[in-house]
Amino acid sequence: MSKERGRTVEMSEIMVPQMANLLGNVHGGWLLGFLDRTAYVCGARYCGLNLVTLSVDQVFFKEPIYVGELLTCYATVNYVGKTSMEIGIRVTTENLKTGQIRHTNTCYITMVAIGDDQKPIPIPALTLRNEDEKRRFQEALIRRQMRLALYKDKDPS
Ligand SMILES: CC(C)(COP(=O)(O)OP(=O)(O)OC[C@H]1O[C@@H](n2cnc3c(N)ncnc32)[C@H](O)[C@@H]1OP(=O)(O)O)[C@@H](O)C(=O)NCCC(=O)NCCS
């Protein structure tokens, strides 16, 4: 029997001055890029396929992230449809001097698996192994329905 592939990833990075905005705190754009890379690693680890980002749900920067903190993204595959998947990411920061940990963001990224012909291809179905995974899947399904309703018939031009 083949070993089940991972469906989570934890990625950490120390916040350095090169990531700062003009106020000296971490730039939102840098965090968005890191969230996208984390989602990619999580999804690719699960399915082993090429992925593109379809959407990043609203990201609220409720609290600043400070230079010198250790940022960690905990990512999980919440939902797999036919060719798309939702990755949930919880972001925390750790003050390495005081040990204080803050939960600064949570976001949801949808990725689509793409074949050699650049078209969407199937992703292996997600087996739901416990109550937590079933709850996350159901919640992700509701968010997916909202996204589909929100962007239905939208012309980006
Ligand atoms: C991702 C992409 C290939 C999907 O193309 P598409 O024509 O929408 O393909 P499909 O209609 O087959 O949809 C693919 C999947 O996305 C899902 N999807 C499409 N629009 C959606 C929306 N608004 N909300 C949620 N899911 C959506 C579909 O339900 C389907 O998932 P499923 O197979 O699990 O049901 C295409 O949108 C694309 O190339 N986008 C650019 C990606 C990119 O370059 N990202 C980086 C940006 S810089």
The ligand as an SDF file (V2000), in Angstrom:
LIG
                    3D

 48 50  0  0  0  0  0  0  0  0999 V2000
   -6.9510   28.4840  -12.6620 C   0  0  0  0  0  0  0  0  0  0  0  0
   -7.5380   28.4390  -14.0520 C   0  0  0  0  0  0  0  0  0  0  0  0
   -6.7240   27.4970  -14.9490 C   0  0  0  0  0  0  0  0  0  0  0  0
   -8.9700   27.9120  -13.9310 C   0  0  0  0  0  0  0  0  0  0  0  0
   -9.5480   28.0190  -15.1830 O   0  0  0  0  0  0  0  0  0  0  0  0
  -11.1200   27.8240  -15.3370 P   0  0  0  0  0  0  0  0  0  0  0  0
  -11.4510   28.0480  -16.7500 O   0  0  0  0  0  0  0  0  0  0  0  0
  -11.8580   28.5790  -14.2810 O   0  0  0  0  0  0  0  0  0  0  0  0
  -11.2380   26.2630  -15.0610 O   0  0  0  0  0  0  0  0  0  0  0  0
  -12.4740   25.5070  -14.5120 P   0  0  0  0  0  0  0  0  0  0  0  0
  -13.7560   26.1940  -14.8490 O   0  0  0  0  0  0  0  0  0  0  0  0
  -12.2870   24.0720  -14.9540 O   0  0  0  0  0  0  0  0  0  0  0  0
  -12.3030   25.5750  -12.9370 O   0  0  0  0  0  0  0  0  0  0  0  0
  -11.2100   24.9550  -12.3100 C   0  0  0  0  0  0  0  0  0  0  0  0
  -11.5310   24.8160  -10.8480 C   0  0  0  0  0  0  0  0  0  0  0  0
  -11.5900   26.1240  -10.2780 O   0  0  0  0  0  0  0  0  0  0  0  0
  -12.8430   26.2570   -9.6170 C   0  0  0  0  0  0  0  0  0  0  0  0
  -13.2840   27.6400   -9.6910 N   0  0  0  0  0  0  0  0  0  0  0  0
  -13.4020   28.4070  -10.7920 C   0  0  0  0  0  0  0  0  0  0  0  0
  -13.8870   29.6260  -10.4640 N   0  0  0  0  0  0  0  0  0  0  0  0
  -14.0620   29.6090   -9.1380 C   0  0  0  0  0  0  0  0  0  0  0  0
  -14.5150   30.5670   -8.2010 C   0  0  0  0  0  0  0  0  0  0  0  0
  -14.8990   31.7850   -8.5520 N   0  0  0  0  0  0  0  0  0  0  0  0
  -14.5550   30.2250   -6.8920 N   0  0  0  0  0  0  0  0  0  0  0  0
  -14.1690   28.9890   -6.4960 C   0  0  0  0  0  0  0  0  0  0  0  0
  -13.7310   28.0200   -7.3400 N   0  0  0  0  0  0  0  0  0  0  0  0
  -13.6840   28.3420   -8.6500 C   0  0  0  0  0  0  0  0  0  0  0  0
  -13.7910   25.3620  -10.3450 C   0  0  0  0  0  0  0  0  0  0  0  0
  -14.9140   25.0480   -9.5420 O   0  0  0  0  0  0  0  0  0  0  0  0
  -12.8880   24.1730  -10.5810 C   0  0  0  0  0  0  0  0  0  0  0  0
  -12.7490   23.4510   -9.3870 O   0  0  0  0  0  0  0  0  0  0  0  0
  -13.2760   21.9210   -9.2640 P   0  0  0  0  0  0  0  0  0  0  0  0
  -12.7310   21.1790  -10.4420 O   0  0  0  0  0  0  0  0  0  0  0  0
  -12.6450   21.4550   -7.9890 O   0  0  0  0  0  0  0  0  0  0  0  0
  -14.7570   21.9840   -9.2170 O   0  0  0  0  0  0  0  0  0  0  0  0
   -7.5520   29.8530  -14.7330 C   0  0  0  0  0  0  0  0  0  0  0  0
   -8.4800   30.6510  -14.0230 O   0  0  0  0  0  0  0  0  0  0  0  0
   -6.1920   30.4950  -14.7000 C   0  0  0  0  0  0  0  0  0  0  0  0
   -5.3120   30.1270  -15.4610 O   0  0  0  0  0  0  0  0  0  0  0  0
   -6.0160   31.5100  -13.8370 N   0  0  0  0  0  0  0  0  0  0  0  0
   -4.7340   32.1660  -13.6710 C   0  0  0  0  0  0  0  0  0  0  0  0
   -3.9160   31.4630  -12.5890 C   0  0  0  0  0  0  0  0  0  0  0  0
   -2.6600   32.2400  -12.2990 C   0  0  0  0  0  0  0  0  0  0  0  0
   -1.9280   32.5780  -13.2000 O   0  0  0  0  0  0  0  0  0  0  0  0
   -2.4300   32.5310  -11.0230 N   0  0  0  0  0  0  0  0  0  0  0  0
   -1.3610   33.3820  -10.6210 C   0  0  0  0  0  0  0  0  0  0  0  0
   -1.8500   34.8000  -10.6600 C   0  0  0  0  0  0  0  0  0  0  0  0
   -0.5520   35.9390  -10.8110 S   0  0  0  0  0  0  0  0  0  0  0  0
  1  2  1  0
  2  3  1  0
  2  4  1  0
  2 36  1  0
  4  5  1  0
  5  6  1  0
  6  7  2  0
  6  8  1  0
  6  9  1  0
  9 10  1  0
 10 11  2  0
 10 12  1  0
 10 13  1  0
 13 14  1  0
 14 15  1  0
 15 16  1  0
 15 30  1  0
 16 17  1  0
 17 18  1  0
 17 28  1  0
 18 19  1  0
 18 27  1  0
 19 20  2  0
 20 21  1  0
 21 22  1  0
 21 27  2  0
 22 23  1  0
 22 24  2  0
 24 25  1  0
 25 26  2  0
 26 27  1  0
 28 29  1  0
 28 30  1  0
 30 31  1  0
 31 32  1  0
 32 33  2  0
 32 34  1  0
 32 35  1  0
 36 37  1  0
 36 38  1  0
 38 39  2  0
 38 40  1  0
 40 41  1  0
 41 42  1  0
 42 43  1  0
 43 44  2  0
 43 45  1  0
 45 46  1  0
 46 47  1  0
 47 48  1  0
M  END
$$$$
